[in-house]
Amino acid sequence: MLTLKVITENQDEVIRRLARKHFDANEITDKIIALDVVRRTSQAALDAGLTEMNRLSKTIGGLMKEGKTAEAEAAKAQVAALKEKGRAAETAKAGAETDLQACLMLIPNLPHESVPEGKGADDNVCEKTGGTVPELPDDALPHWDLAKKYGLIDFEAGVKITGAGFPVYRGYGARLQRALIHFFLDRAREAGYEEVEPPYLVNADSGYGTGNLPDKEGQMYHAPVDNLYLIPTAEVPVTNIYRDVILNETELPVRHTAYSACFRREAGSYGKDVRGLNRLHQFNKVEIVCIDKPERSYQTLQEMVDYVQSLVEKLELPWRILRLCGGDLSFTSALTFDFEVFSAAQKRWLEVSSVSNFESYQANRLKCRYRDETKKIQLCHTLNGSALALPRIVAALLENNQTPEGIRIPDALTPYTGFEWIQ
């Protein structure tokens, strides 16, 4: 979340920048500033009352010794009145702090100055493209028909077992999933990311730490009996490793990679765009997470973007990188680059990765800090990216590499699949 200092000292700037996310911050920042005044006024009253009570308490004993009983009793009455005022001030302060924290949780992260104006996906800016779009025959099959033809994915069994959006991978399909996971993890380790294996369920504190809670869109699966949440991405548990942690500057940057299953309700999704693997409730993904110093975080972001680019290039997929506009930027992100690959049979671009810098927004929630060379404690910057999400990668691989002889596996994957063709 944004720090209170940023809002109280730069209210006009906060309002201006959040307008790029189409978030009207006028009313809520006014409320935050007013609550902060109540908090500080109450604290000042508490401090002044405590000072006066200490002074009076010291005089009461002396007055009693001097036989000034009436004056001593008057001083005691003053102390009692001050205690009562103190309780009222404490209640006001606690209430203001609770309301203040709740308001701060509702304000999105400030977009970076380089975020373009725009209302939605159509206004995102294409930064870079690469790869070659294959020319397929008119009778080329979309991936859901290829999956059925070659026995790779059983969508109907998934519906029977759980429901729509929970496919069952079989044979070559299951092996391709495993191969991609191992390929992505190996490449990440070679690039300097330490592999971790996180839990798939997290507590509410972890959800709040990364900004997934409050879950305004209702996208997280919740197990209410234990008050645990299924993770929408490995970003949540991996980043929370550093909740309430103070790192030394020499430990930065922290780089982690993790494979996990991911769970998303995808509430409101419907139509042709969700067919097959295009949008699932459960899917596999390899994530990269970085924690770094503020002055170096945008260099780290570019390194992460370059790394994800290397993956789609190794998979021989046509790709493009989009700089997200303000209206398409997530609640917690300051700057995001989306990677899309072209699905030749569907004739459309599919998002396969988002690489984001959250600056200090998550770190402030997490209390993820570092001690610099002067021993000063500062907030870290957190970053993460998909490297990569499997479903749409699989969709594009199947569609783009279909031939009359079968589906060709890219050379980079064959050491992991153990086969060069799906036939």
C-alpha positions as CSV (number, residue, x, y, z in Angstrom):
1,M,0.0,0.0,0.0
2,L,1.0,3.6,-0.3
3,T,2.7,5.1,2.7
4,L,0.8,7.6,4.8
5,K,3.6,10.1,4.2
6,V,3.3,9.9,0.4
7,I,-0.4,10.7,0.7
8,T,-0.3,13.4,3.3
9,E,2.7,15.2,1.7
10,N,1.8,14.7,-2.0
11,Q,-2.0,14.5,-2.1
12,D,-2.4,16.4,-5.4
13,E,0.3,14.2,-7.1
14,V,-1.3,11.0,-5.8
15,I,-4.7,12.1,-7.2
16,R,-3.1,13.1,-10.5
17,R,-1.3,9.8,-11.0
18,L,-4.1,7.5,-9.8
19,A,-6.4,9.2,-12.4
20,R,-4.3,7.4,-15.0
21,K,-5.6,4.2,-13.5
22,H,-9.1,5.7,-13.7
23,F,-9.3,5.8,-9.9
24,D,-10.8,8.9,-8.3
25,A,-8.7,9.4,-5.1
26,N,-10.1,12.8,-4.1
27,E,-12.6,11.6,-1.5
28,I,-10.5,8.8,0.0
29,T,-7.3,10.8,0.3
30,D,-9.3,13.6,2.0
31,K,-10.6,11.0,4.5
32,I,-7.2,9.6,5.1
33,I,-5.8,13.1,5.8
34,A,-8.7,13.8,8.2
35,L,-8.2,10.5,10.0
36,D,-4.5,11.2,10.3
37,V,-5.3,14.5,12.0
38,V,-7.5,12.7,14.5
39,R,-4.8,10.1,15.1
40,R,-2.1,12.7,15.7
41,T,-4.3,15.0,17.8
42,S,-5.4,12.1,19.9
43,Q,-1.7,11.0,20.4
44,A,-0.8,14.6,21.3
45,A,-3.6,14.7,23.9
46,L,-2.4,11.3,25.3
47,D,1.2,12.6,25.6
48,A,0.1,15.9,27.2
49,G,-2.2,14.1,29.6
50,L,0.5,11.6,30.6
51,T,3.0,14.4,31.3
52,E,0.4,16.3,33.4
53,M,-0.5,13.1,35.3
54,N,3.1,12.4,36.1
55,R,3.6,15.9,37.4
56,L,0.5,15.8,39.5
57,S,1.3,12.3,40.9
58,K,4.7,13.6,42.1
59,T,3.0,16.5,44.0
60,I,0.3,14.4,45.7
61,G,2.8,12.7,48.1
62,G,4.3,16.0,49.1
63,L,0.9,17.6,49.7
64,M,-0.1,14.7,51.9
65,K,3.1,15.0,54.0
66,E,2.5,18.7,54.4
67,G,-1.0,18.0,55.6
68,K,-2.6,19.7,52.6
69,T,-5.2,17.0,52.3
70,A,-7.8,19.0,50.4
71,E,-5.2,20.1,47.8
72,A,-4.0,16.5,47.5
73,E,-7.5,15.2,46.9
74,A,-8.0,17.9,44.3
75,A,-4.9,16.7,42.6
76,K,-6.1,13.1,42.7
77,A,-9.4,14.3,41.1
78,Q,-7.5,16.0,38.4
79,V,-5.5,12.8,37.8
80,A,-8.8,10.8,37.6
81,A,-10.2,13.3,35.1
82,L,-7.0,13.1,33.0
83,K,-7.2,9.3,33.0
84,E,-10.8,9.5,31.7
85,K,-9.8,11.9,29.0
86,G,-6.9,9.6,28.2
87,R,-9.2,6.7,27.7
88,A,-11.3,8.7,25.3
89,A,-8.3,9.9,23.4
90,E,-7.0,6.3,23.2
91,T,-10.4,5.1,21.9
92,A,-10.4,7.9,19.3
93,K,-6.8,7.1,18.3
94,A,-7.5,3.4,17.9
95,G,-10.6,4.0,15.9
96,A,-8.8,6.4,13.6
97,E,-5.9,4.0,13.1
98,T,-8.2,1.1,12.2
99,D,-10.2,3.3,9.7
100,L,-7.0,4.7,8.4
101,Q,-5.5,1.3,7.7
102,A,-8.8,0.2,6.0
103,C,-8.7,3.2,3.7
104,L,-5.0,2.8,2.8
105,M,-5.8,-0.8,1.7
106,L,-8.4,0.5,-0.8
107,I,-6.0,2.8,-2.7
108,P,-4.2,1.3,-5.7
109,N,-0.5,1.6,-6.4
110,L,0.7,4.7,-8.2
111,P,1.4,4.0,-11.9
112,H,4.9,4.8,-13.1
113,E,5.2,8.0,-15.2
114,S,5.9,5.8,-18.3
115,V,2.5,4.1,-18.1
116,P,0.4,5.2,-21.2
117,E,-3.0,6.7,-20.9
118,G,-5.9,4.3,-21.8
119,K,-9.0,2.7,-20.6
120,G,-8.4,-1.0,-21.4
121,A,-6.5,-3.7,-23.4
122,D,-7.1,-2.0,-26.7
123,D,-5.0,1.0,-25.5
124,N,-1.9,-1.0,-24.5
125,V,1.2,-0.1,-26.4
126,C,3.2,-2.7,-28.4
127,E,6.8,-2.3,-27.5
128,K,8.5,-5.1,-29.4
129,T,7.7,-8.1,-31.6
130,G,9.6,-11.2,-32.7
131,G,9.3,-14.6,-34.2
132,T,7.5,-15.7,-37.3
133,V,3.8,-16.4,-37.6
134,P,3.4,-19.8,-39.3
135,E,1.3,-20.1,-42.4
136,L,-1.2,-22.9,-41.7
137,P,-3.7,-24.4,-44.2
138,D,-7.3,-23.4,-44.1
139,D,-8.2,-26.7,-42.4
140,A,-5.8,-26.1,-39.5
141,L,-7.3,-27.2,-36.1
142,P,-7.5,-25.2,-32.9
143,H,-5.8,-26.7,-29.9
144,W,-8.9,-28.2,-28.4
145,D,-9.5,-30.3,-31.5
146,L,-5.8,-31.2,-31.7
147,A,-6.0,-32.3,-28.1
148,K,-8.9,-34.5,-28.8
149,K,-7.4,-35.9,-32.0
150,Y,-4.2,-36.9,-30.3
151,G,-5.6,-37.8,-26.9
152,L,-3.7,-35.0,-25.1
153,I,-6.3,-33.4,-22.9
154,D,-9.7,-34.7,-21.7
155,F,-11.8,-31.6,-21.1
156,E,-15.0,-33.7,-20.6
157,A,-13.4,-35.8,-17.8
158,G,-12.3,-32.6,-16.0
159,V,-15.9,-31.3,-16.2
160,K,-17.2,-34.6,-14.7
161,I,-14.6,-34.7,-11.9
162,T,-14.7,-31.0,-11.0
163,G,-16.2,-28.7,-13.5
164,A,-15.4,-26.5,-16.5
165,G,-11.8,-25.1,-16.4
166,F,-10.2,-28.1,-14.8
167,P,-8.8,-30.2,-17.7
168,V,-7.2,-33.7,-17.4
169,Y,-3.9,-34.0,-19.3
170,R,-3.1,-37.5,-20.6
171,G,-0.2,-39.3,-22.4
172,Y,1.8,-36.9,-24.4
173,G,-0.2,-34.0,-23.0
174,A,0.8,-34.8,-19.5
175,R,4.4,-35.3,-20.5
176,L,4.4,-32.0,-22.4
177,Q,3.2,-30.3,-19.2
178,R,6.0,-31.8,-17.1
179,A,8.6,-31.1,-19.8
180,L,7.7,-27.4,-19.9
181,I,7.8,-27.1,-16.1
182,H,11.3,-28.6,-16.0
183,F,12.4,-26.5,-18.9
184,F,11.3,-23.3,-17.3
185,L,12.8,-24.1,-13.9
186,D,16.1,-25.1,-15.4
187,R,16.3,-21.9,-17.4
188,A,15.5,-19.9,-14.3
189,R,18.2,-21.6,-12.2
190,E,20.7,-20.9,-15.0
191,A,19.7,-17.2,-15.0
192,G,20.4,-17.0,-11.2
193,Y,17.0,-17.6,-9.6
194,E,16.9,-19.9,-6.6
195,E,14.2,-22.5,-6.8
196,V,11.7,-22.8,-4.0
197,E,8.6,-25.0,-3.6
198,P,5.9,-23.0,-1.8
199,P,2.6,-24.0,-0.2
200,Y,-0.5,-23.8,-2.4
201,L,-2.7,-22.5,0.4
202,V,-1.9,-19.2,2.2
203,N,-3.4,-17.4,5.2
204,A,-5.1,-14.0,5.0
205,D,-2.0,-12.1,6.1
206,S,-0.2,-13.4,3.1
207,G,-3.1,-12.4,0.8
208,Y,-3.0,-8.9,2.3
209,G,0.7,-8.7,2.0
210,T,0.8,-9.0,-1.8
211,G,-2.4,-7.0,-2.3
212,N,-4.6,-10.0,-3.3
213,L,-6.8,-9.2,-0.4
214,P,-9.2,-7.5,0.0
215,D,-10.4,-9.6,-3.0
216,K,-12.7,-7.1,-4.6
217,E,-13.2,-9.1,-7.8
218,G,-13.8,-12.4,-5.9
219,Q,-11.2,-14.3,-7.9
220,M,-9.5,-16.2,-5.1
221,Y,-10.8,-19.6,-3.9
222,H,-11.4,-19.5,-0.1
223,A,-11.5,-22.4,2.3
224,P,-13.6,-20.7,5.1
225,V,-13.3,-23.4,7.8
226,D,-9.6,-22.8,8.0
227,N,-9.6,-19.3,6.6
228,L,-7.1,-20.2,3.9
229,Y,-6.9,-19.2,0.3
230,L,-5.8,-21.2,-2.8
231,I,-3.0,-19.3,-4.4
232,P,-3.7,-17.5,-7.7
233,T,0.1,-17.6,-8.4
234,A,3.3,-18.6,-6.7
235,E,4.0,-14.9,-6.3
236,V,1.9,-14.8,-3.2
237,P,3.7,-17.4,-1.0
238,V,7.2,-16.7,-2.4
239,T,7.0,-13.0,-1.8
240,N,5.6,-13.6,1.7
241,I,8.8,-15.4,2.6
242,Y,10.1,-11.9,3.2
243,R,7.1,-10.6,5.2
244,D,8.3,-8.9,8.4
245,V,11.9,-9.4,7.3
246,I,14.8,-6.9,7.3
247,L,17.4,-7.8,4.7
248,N,20.9,-6.6,4.5
249,E,21.7,-4.5,1.4
250,T,24.4,-7.1,0.5
251,E,21.6,-9.8,0.2
252,L,19.9,-7.8,-2.6
253,P,18.7,-8.6,-5.2
254,V,16.8,-11.6,-4.0
255,R,15.8,-13.9,-7.0
256,H,13.5,-16.8,-6.7
257,T,11.7,-19.1,-9.1
258,A,8.9,-21.5,-8.2
259,Y,6.6,-23.9,-9.9
260,S,3.0,-24.2,-8.7
261,A,-0.5,-25.0,-9.7
262,C,-2.5,-21.8,-9.7
263,F,-6.2,-21.4,-8.9
264,R,-8.5,-18.6,-10.1
265,R,-12.2,-18.4,-10.1
266,E,-12.2,-16.2,-13.3
267,A,-15.6,-14.9,-12.3
268,G,-17.4,-13.3,-15.2
269,S,-15.4,-15.1,-17.9
270,Y,-17.5,-16.5,-20.7
271,G,-17.7,-16.9,-24.5
272,K,-15.3,-18.1,-27.2
273,D,-12.2,-16.5,-25.5
274,V,-12.4,-19.1,-22.7
275,R,-12.6,-22.2,-24.9
276,G,-10.1,-25.0,-24.4
277,L,-7.0,-23.8,-22.6
278,N,-7.6,-20.1,-23.1
279,R,-8.9,-19.5,-19.6
280,L,-8.8,-22.1,-16.8
281,H,-9.6,-22.3,-13.1
282,Q,-6.5,-24.5,-12.4
283,F,-3.3,-24.3,-14.4
284,N,0.4,-24.7,-14.0
285,K,2.9,-21.8,-14.0
286,V,6.5,-21.1,-13.2
287,E,7.0,-17.8,-11.5
288,I,10.0,-15.5,-11.0
289,V,10.1,-13.1,-8.0
290,C,12.7,-10.4,-7.3
291,I,13.3,-8.2,-4.4
292,D,15.7,-5.3,-4.9
293,K,16.7,-1.8,-3.9
294,P,14.5,1.1,-5.2
295,E,17.3,2.7,-7.3
296,R,17.9,-0.6,-9.1
297,S,14.4,-2.1,-9.5
298,Y,13.7,-0.8,-13.0
299,Q,17.0,-2.2,-14.2
300,T,15.9,-5.5,-12.6
301,L,12.5,-5.2,-14.3
302,Q,14.2,-4.9,-17.7
303,E,16.4,-7.9,-17.0
304,M,13.2,-9.9,-16.2
305,V,11.6,-8.8,-19.4
306,D,14.6,-9.8,-21.4
307,Y,14.7,-13.2,-19.6
308,V,11.0,-14.0,-20.5
309,Q,11.7,-12.9,-24.1
310,S,14.5,-15.5,-24.2
311,L,12.0,-18.2,-23.2
312,V,9.4,-17.5,-25.9
313,E,12.3,-17.3,-28.4
314,K,13.6,-20.7,-27.4
315,L,10.1,-22.1,-27.9
316,E,10.1,-20.7,-31.4
317,L,6.8,-18.8,-30.9
318,P,5.8,-15.5,-32.5
319,W,5.6,-13.0,-29.6
320,R,5.0,-9.4,-28.7
321,I,5.5,-7.3,-25.6
322,L,2.9,-4.8,-24.5
323,R,3.3,-1.9,-22.1
324,L,0.0,-1.9,-20.2
325,C,-2.0,1.4,-20.1
326,G,-3.4,2.8,-16.9
327,G,-6.8,1.3,-17.4
328,D,-5.4,-2.2,-17.8
329,L,-2.8,-2.0,-15.0
330,S,-3.5,-4.1,-11.9
331,F,-4.3,-2.7,-8.5
332,T,-0.9,-3.3,-7.1
333,S,1.4,-2.7,-10.2
334,A,3.3,0.4,-11.0
335,L,4.4,-0.8,-14.4
336,T,3.6,-4.0,-16.2
337,F,4.8,-5.6,-19.5
338,D,2.6,-8.4,-20.9
339,F,3.9,-11.0,-23.2
340,E,1.6,-12.5,-25.8
341,V,2.2,-15.3,-28.3
342,F,0.3,-15.7,-31.5
343,S,-2.1,-18.7,-31.8
344,A,-2.0,-19.4,-35.5
345,A,-5.2,-21.6,-35.7
346,Q,-7.2,-19.2,-33.6
347,K,-5.6,-16.2,-35.3
348,R,-5.3,-14.3,-32.1
349,W,-2.8,-13.2,-29.5
350,L,-2.7,-15.0,-26.2
351,E,-1.3,-13.5,-23.0
352,V,1.3,-15.9,-21.4
353,S,3.2,-13.6,-19.0
354,S,2.9,-10.4,-17.0
355,V,6.2,-8.9,-15.7
356,S,5.6,-6.2,-13.1
357,N,7.3,-3.8,-10.7
358,F,5.3,-3.1,-7.6
359,E,7.9,-0.6,-6.3
360,S,7.4,-0.3,-2.5
361,Y,3.6,-1.0,-2.6
362,Q,3.7,-4.7,-1.6
363,A,6.8,-4.1,0.6
364,N,5.0,-1.6,2.7
365,R,2.2,-4.1,3.3
366,L,4.6,-6.9,3.9
367,K,7.1,-4.8,6.0
368,C,9.8,-6.1,3.7
369,R,12.7,-3.9,4.3
370,Y,16.5,-3.7,4.0
371,R,19.3,-2.1,6.0
372,D,21.5,0.1,3.8
373,E,25.2,0.8,4.2
374,T,24.4,3.7,6.6
375,K,22.3,1.3,8.8
376,K,19.2,3.1,7.7
377,I,16.1,0.8,7.2
378,Q,14.2,1.3,4.0
379,L,11.4,-0.4,2.1
380,C,12.4,-2.8,-0.7
381,H,10.9,-2.9,-4.2
382,T,9.2,-6.2,-5.2
383,L,8.8,-7.5,-8.8
384,N,7.4,-10.7,-10.3
385,G,6.7,-12.3,-13.6
386,S,5.3,-15.4,-15.2
387,A,8.1,-17.4,-16.7
388,L,5.9,-18.9,-18.0
389,A,2.2,-19.8,-17.7
390,L,1.6,-23.1,-19.4
391,P,-2.0,-23.3,-20.8
392,R,-1.7,-20.7,-23.6
393,I,1.9,-21.7,-24.3
394,V,0.6,-25.3,-24.9
395,A,-2.2,-23.9,-27.0
396,A,0.2,-22.0,-29.3
397,L,2.7,-24.8,-29.4
398,L,0.1,-27.3,-30.6
399,E,-1.6,-25.0,-33.1
400,N,1.6,-23.5,-34.6
401,N,3.5,-26.7,-35.0
402,Q,0.8,-28.9,-36.5
403,T,1.6,-30.6,-39.7
404,P,0.1,-33.5,-41.8
405,E,2.6,-35.8,-40.1
406,G,1.7,-34.7,-36.5
407,I,2.7,-32.0,-34.1
408,R,6.4,-31.0,-34.0
409,I,8.1,-30.3,-30.7
410,P,10.5,-27.4,-30.6
411,D,14.2,-28.4,-30.4
412,A,14.7,-26.8,-27.0
413,L,12.0,-29.0,-25.5
414,T,12.9,-32.4,-26.9
415,P,15.5,-33.2,-24.2
416,Y,12.7,-32.8,-21.7
417,T,9.8,-34.5,-23.6
418,G,11.8,-37.4,-24.8
419,F,9.9,-37.2,-28.1
420,E,10.2,-35.0,-31.2
421,W,6.7,-35.5,-32.5
422,I,3.2,-36.0,-31.3
423,Q,1.6,-38.5,-33.7
